[in-house]
Amino acid sequence: MNDRYDGYSGSYSGDASNTSDQYELVGYDEYGQPVYRQVPQQPAQYEYPQATQGQGYGYDPYATGQQPPVPSYDTYDPYGAGAPAQQGQPPSYDPYGAVAGTGQQQRVEEQTATAHIPAQATPRTEPAARDRRDGAPEYQTEQFSFVEEPDENSEDVIDWLKFTESRTERREEARRRGRSRVVALVVVLVLCVTGGVGYLWYAGKLPGFGAADSGKGAADTAGPQNRDVIVVHLHNTKGGGTSTALLVNNTTTKQGTTVLLPNSLALTDDEGSATTLGKSVDGDGSSGTRDAIDTVLGTDVEGTWRLDTPYLNNLVELVGNIDIDTNADVPDPAAKSGKKATSPLVKKGKQQTLSGPMAVAYATYRAPGESETAQLMRFGQVMQGVLRKLSSDPHAATVTVQSLAQILDPSLGDKDLGAFLAKLADRAKGGDYKTALLPVQQDGTLSEQATDSVVKDVLGGTVKNPGKDASVRVGIKNATGVKARTEKARVTLVNGGYTFVDAGTGSAPQAASQVTYQDADRKQDAVEVAKTLGLPTSAVRRGKTVANADVSVVLGQNYTGGQ
């Protein structure tokens, strides 16, 4: 076995008396390491230095012929207890550098101390040296490997580690999800607040940014305004009669309005004859009535929506009933007369929920002794209630209109009507909607002072009563007993540039004809009408005229119609 401690280059064989090598073993240190020293090279003789002349006490051990003899030792004391040297022999060697009984002790110590072996390993620790002295083999660290011994609890330990790791991961994932939810909630809240503020700003309801606050409201109202207008006719298919209203969407002021038109409103038909709104709806149809309304009110009605009571019933059902404040108890129209009175179909009260049949009954109800306007106002309440429940989405509103399955007027298709109603529904839901009644005088004409708030502000038109700027309206009542003479009088008046107003037929024949005017400034017009019809001017007098007429004529038996 190689000895890693013999790191010198000599050929030492383990014999301390071998002097042929360069180094020789002199003992072991306290860690069990061998200690060597250099062997002197063939000394000739050993002499103690003598003091000579000029040399003093020094000597040159390396000078020729002056090398000291090699001492020979008979005994080796490893523990330093050397015996006295014999005469003629070197003193005994102390392994720790002490030489006994000679004057050479200091030089031996120096020579031993310098006996260092090149490349000699650093002394090991005491346990390692003890193992070497005991003959145990030495191993390097890389020669060892660890062998896992199977343990029946190893699987449980692994499972526990996996469980602990997975639980930690789940906690971390829960924390991440929680943070994500918080971030998402904050983003949603910010978007909602931003959207709400944006909508309020767009609608002009944000304090400090509205039209009233910016000072632009008055300028916008005074300037040109854009209005979309359609006319709706409610036909009572069971009780008879009609109700008319204008639906107005002011896109400039963002305001919606229902303008109720009384049936007594004076109009002029296509032939130039004076008529009323009620008669025009029943006789002329949609286009003639729409044009006549435009002429009187100075508006531009875009289309006509005929809404029969069965379709109104279906419309209320489609939007999911309506809630309005009712002003009267409405009996059930289906209840047979003569039977014991039952509870009313519609009760008077705040925020009454009306179904389709109930809404129809309320919109067409006119109590005994009530004016037409009372029933017309109920119709306006029902229309506004429907708009509040209708969808503001144009597509959804169009689907609702199409679901009615009614035949619409060519002037207003289902998509146009749906889009228009959706805009009004948005106004009604936002509180920007109102209902107004157009005031009509007894003769069916409009007073500019009374209608400025409706015609000018809501409709953006100008009152233009029929006949005042064009032709005189003449009301004819036939009391001759001959029906054909009414038509002769109409043709005569129209050819004379007058507007014919049919006042009906007298209950009994009348001998003399009569021409009447109400306003003093119409006296000359009445005289001209009498001359046109071939009647004496003595028949002209001041009195009450029929509705919607400037001059009234009662044809007596003295009227022959030009025969």
Helices and strands as residue ranges (DSSP letters): E 23-28, E 34-38, H 105-113, H 126-133, G 141-143, H 154-203, H 211-214, H 217-222, E 227-235, E 242-250, E 255-261, E 266-268, E 274-276, H 277-283, H 285-297, E 303-308, H 309-318, E 322-326, E 349-354, H 356-363, H 372-389, H 394-403, H 414-429, E 433-437, H 448-451, I 452-456, E 473-478, H 484-495, E 499-505, E 514-517, G 520-522, H 523-533, G 537-539, E 540-542, E 551-555
